Amino acid sequence: MKLCMIGTGYVGLVSGTCFADIGNQVICVDKDLKKINKLNSGISPIYEPGLEELIKKNFLAKRLSFTNNVKNAINASDIIFICVGTPTKKGTFEVDLSFINQCVKEILKYSKKRKIIVTKSTVPVGTGDKVEKLLKKKRKLFTLISNPEFLREGEAIRDFRFPDRIIIGSNEKKVFNIMKKLYSPLISKGAKFFTTSRRGAELIKYASNAFLATKITYINELANLCEKCGVDIEDISLGIGLDSRIGGRFLRAGPAYGGSCFPKDTKGLVSASNKFKVDLSLVKTVIKSNENRVNLLIQRVHKILGKKLKNKRIAFLGVTFKPNTDDMRDSSSLKMIPYLSKKGAKLSYYDPSGEKNEFKKIKNCSYKTNIKSNCHNADLIIILTEWDEFKSLDFKKIVKNTKVKIYDLRNLYNLKDMKKNKLKYYSVGRSS
Ligand SMILES: NC(=O)c1ccc[n+]([C@@H]2O[C@H](COP(=O)([O-])OP(=O)(O)OC[C@H]3O[C@@H](n4cnc5c(N)ncnc54)[C@H](O)[C@@H]3O)[C@@H](O)[C@H]2O)c1
């Protein structure tokens, strides 16, 4: 099929590349010319394992191309996927739909014959209805479908190829077959194909993300209790996760949940429900608890190093919100590092995905290119992200300071081993 992805970010680029890889003709469009130029030279603008190789393969096979010319891309395609960002409006919980609206304007302007328009972006329930009204007003021939994306950064290619489910929401039943045909290579490998109304599909996405965010927040709050009552949170996670009604995933205590989806989607769900005059008090509480989590982590740093942080050398291992991605959106490091810098600490960080623009202007904060140079002088090492290369470090070898303390926000190490090695080790929800 001939597809066009408007928005070549984490979702548009990964799904566009993977659609090409299963035999479709795909044009990825982005208004960011730098991104397009990079892609046309075979470089992926994002860090996602396996993506660059897959881009090159499909680009060379002439199934995948990149452009900033939205007009040509729309005209050359039968199905148009909208994959632009839907961030939170500053200072509110409301979803900023300006990128979506801009796409719709462009589709209205340039599409000449009947098109299928698919919203992959996460949009509040009822957005499709509003877009449809606009399109109808201009007498454009189209079918508007909601097909929310569930891929996870860091595992995005696998998630595209082996999704748990493909959700298609439409009020026109006849398009289900077209979408089923498009996704047939994935369905034949076991992906469940679930059809519903367009509103249903829009809401499923928010409901899923808010549920997962709630699970993380719940285990984080239980970790606070464990620290006080001398119970190991890992036992709690396992003990409750073994109940098949609950399931063990998303029950790892750690920093606040972050990333490009959970923080904004929990807020977006509350904002949408307010419009329908429904109070989602549980989700509101989750948002509040998560926002407070960073303060608790900071208090713990004070507990470990004392009230005065001036000239204390703090080294971060990992700053992204999760491993195998370069995405910094809503990572706990974005609040911790500026706070600690204001308190006069001397900060450094190493992240396998490279240096971060977000910290370039932060006082006393330097990027190090490897674990050893980052840690060897540190008073405190904070393990923030669960990258594989942080999982079996010999701290005695990499740190010069024998009094170094380690604050492991991912519980990567065994308490007994750390004690045996006489390391001052602090973790989450475990007596240490
Ligand atoms: N990132 C994820 O893990 C993930 C997972 C599932 C769903 N989503 C949802 O998918 C959507 C996209 O997320 P993302 O992380 O890929 O965003 P992103 O910010 O990485 O990418 C969006 C891209 O769209 C481009 N763009 C914006 N307006 C445009 C226009 N009019 N024409 C052409 N290009 C335009 C931007 O330049 C940018 O490159 C969001 O709604 C998000 O909630 C994201």
The ligand as an SDF file (V2000), in Angstrom:
LIG
                    3D

 44 48  0  0  0  0  0  0  0  0999 V2000
    7.1600    8.4440   21.8300 N   0  0  0  0  0  0  0  0  0  0  0  0
    6.4730    7.3710   22.1730 C   0  0  0  0  0  0  0  0  0  0  0  0
    7.0000    6.4430   22.7750 O   0  0  0  0  0  0  0  0  0  0  0  0
    5.0120    7.2680   21.8210 C   0  0  0  0  0  0  0  0  0  0  0  0
    4.3770    6.0230   21.9350 C   0  0  0  0  0  0  0  0  0  0  0  0
    3.0350    5.9310   21.6110 C   0  0  0  0  0  0  0  0  0  0  0  0
    2.3400    7.0530   21.1950 C   0  0  0  0  0  0  0  0  0  0  0  0
    2.9820    8.2590   21.1040 N   0  0  0  0  0  0  0  0  0  0  0  0
    2.2000    9.4150   20.6380 C   0  0  0  0  0  0  0  0  0  0  0  0
    2.5440    9.6380   19.2580 O   0  0  0  0  0  0  0  0  0  0  0  0
    2.5630   11.0400   18.9730 C   0  0  0  0  0  0  0  0  0  0  0  0
    3.9210   11.4370   18.4250 C   0  0  0  0  0  0  0  0  0  0  0  0
    4.8830   11.2240   19.4450 O   0  0  0  0  0  0  0  0  0  0  0  0
    6.4420   11.2420   19.1420 P   0  0  0  0  0  0  0  0  0  0  0  0
    7.1160   10.8600   20.3910 O   0  0  0  0  0  0  0  0  0  0  0  0
    6.7250   10.4940   17.9010 O   0  0  0  0  0  0  0  0  0  0  0  0
    6.6500   12.8160   18.8570 O   0  0  0  0  0  0  0  0  0  0  0  0
    7.9610   13.5440   18.3210 P   0  0  0  0  0  0  0  0  0  0  0  0
    7.9560   14.8780   18.9510 O   0  0  0  0  0  0  0  0  0  0  0  0
    9.1520   12.6590   18.4710 O   0  0  0  0  0  0  0  0  0  0  0  0
    7.6920   13.6720   16.7450 O   0  0  0  0  0  0  0  0  0  0  0  0
    6.7260   14.5020   16.1730 C   0  0  0  0  0  0  0  0  0  0  0  0
    7.2800   14.9920   14.8320 C   0  0  0  0  0  0  0  0  0  0  0  0
    6.2500   15.6480   14.1210 O   0  0  0  0  0  0  0  0  0  0  0  0
    6.8240   16.7280   13.3790 C   0  0  0  0  0  0  0  0  0  0  0  0
    5.7420   17.6380   12.9790 N   0  0  0  0  0  0  0  0  0  0  0  0
    4.9470   18.4120   13.7670 C   0  0  0  0  0  0  0  0  0  0  0  0
    4.0340   19.0560   13.0200 N   0  0  0  0  0  0  0  0  0  0  0  0
    4.2520   18.6860   11.7320 C   0  0  0  0  0  0  0  0  0  0  0  0
    3.6210   18.9920   10.4890 C   0  0  0  0  0  0  0  0  0  0  0  0
    2.5810   19.8270   10.4140 N   0  0  0  0  0  0  0  0  0  0  0  0
    4.1090   18.4440    9.3630 N   0  0  0  0  0  0  0  0  0  0  0  0
    5.1640   17.5950    9.4070 C   0  0  0  0  0  0  0  0  0  0  0  0
    5.7860   17.2470   10.5630 N   0  0  0  0  0  0  0  0  0  0  0  0
    5.3340   17.7830   11.6970 C   0  0  0  0  0  0  0  0  0  0  0  0
    7.8370   17.2860   14.3430 C   0  0  0  0  0  0  0  0  0  0  0  0
    8.8210   18.0670   13.6750 O   0  0  0  0  0  0  0  0  0  0  0  0
    8.4120   16.0070   14.9600 C   0  0  0  0  0  0  0  0  0  0  0  0
    9.5370   15.5370   14.2420 O   0  0  0  0  0  0  0  0  0  0  0  0
    2.1550   11.7320   20.2720 C   0  0  0  0  0  0  0  0  0  0  0  0
    0.7860   11.9520   20.2690 O   0  0  0  0  0  0  0  0  0  0  0  0
    2.5290   10.7140   21.3300 C   0  0  0  0  0  0  0  0  0  0  0  0
    1.7500   10.8520   22.5010 O   0  0  0  0  0  0  0  0  0  0  0  0
    4.2930    8.3790   21.4000 C   0  0  0  0  0  0  0  0  0  0  0  0
  1  2  1  0
  2  3  2  0
  2  4  1  0
  4  5  1  0
  4 44  2  0
  5  6  2  0
  6  7  1  0
  7  8  2  0
  8  9  1  0
  8 44  1  0
  9 10  1  0
  9 42  1  0
 10 11  1  0
 11 12  1  0
 11 40  1  0
 12 13  1  0
 13 14  1  0
 14 15  2  0
 14 16  1  0
 14 17  1  0
 17 18  1  0
 18 19  2  0
 18 20  1  0
 18 21  1  0
 21 22  1  0
 22 23  1  0
 23 24  1  0
 23 38  1  0
 24 25  1  0
 25 26  1  0
 25 36  1  0
 26 27  1  0
 26 35  1  0
 27 28  2  0
 28 29  1  0
 29 30  1  0
 29 35  2  0
 30 31  1  0
 30 32  2  0
 32 33  1  0
 33 34  2  0
 34 35  1  0
 36 37  1  0
 36 38  1  0
 38 39  1  0
 40 41  1  0
 40 42  1  0
 42 43  1  0
M  CHG  2   8   1  16  -1
M  END
$$$$
